[in-house]
Amino acid sequence: MVRAEILETKKTYDLIAQGYSASVDRTLAGSVGEFEHGLLDYFIGMLPGLIVLDLGCGNGKDAAYLSSKKISAIGADYSRGMLGVAKEKHENVSFVQMDMRRLGVKSGRISGVWANGCVYHVPKTDFAEVLLEIEKALGGDGIFSFNFKIGEGEGLEERPRSFGGGSRYYAYYKVPEMIGMLEDSGLELVILRAYPEKIFGETIVHFYARKP
C-alpha cells in the first residue's frame, strides 16, 4: 500500500507540473545550471558503464543531459504530470513511471542511479527500502548519486519554499545519519559535495556512493 503522504506529494506534482518545470528551467539558466552540470559530469566520470536510471527525473532535464553525453539514460518519475512534461520537452529520451521503492529492475543491470531533488520526498522508513532496491539494481562498482536537505524531522509541508501549489512531503537528514543508512544497504560513500547556500538558501548536500 502506498502511504498517503506519498500520494499527496504525487498529486501535487501532477497539478503543478507545467509551472514547476518552468520554474526549474528559469533557475537552471544561470550559475545553478552550471553547478548541477558539474555534478552530472563528475557522476559520468565515475560510471563503470553507460546505463543510467534517472530517478525522480521531473521535467527530464538531467536525463536529457546524460543522453547528450552518450549515456543510455532512462528517466523515471512517480508523477504522470511531470512525465508528460518530460516527454513533451525531450522526445528522444525514454521515460517511464516508476515507484522508487519498487524499481522492478533486473539485479546488477544498472551502471548508475542519479536522483536529483527527490529522495527527500520519501519517508525515512521507506527510503531504507529505496536504498536496498538501488543496491540490488546496481552492478559492481555501480554509482548512486543523489542529494538531500540537511536538517531534522519529516512530514508534509503545506507551503514548500521551492515552489507552491500544494503540499509535499519532506524528510531531512544529518550527514552521519545518511552515511549510516547507506552502509546498512551495502553502499559506501565515496565523496560528498555541498551546494553553495546562496543557490537555494538552505543546506543541500550531494553524495556519490558506490556499490563495492
Secondary structure, DSSP 8 states (H G I E B T S, - for coil): ---HHHHHHHHHHHHHHHHHHHHHHHHTTTHHHHHHHHHHHHHHHH-SSSEEEEET-TTSHHHHHHHHTT-EEEEEES-HHHHHHHHHH-TTSEEEE--TT-----TT-EEEEEE-S-GGGS-HHHHHHHHHHHHHHEEEEEEEEEEEEBSS-EEEESS-SS--SS-EEEE-B-HHHHHHHHHHHT-EEEEEEE--HHHHSS-EEEEEEE--
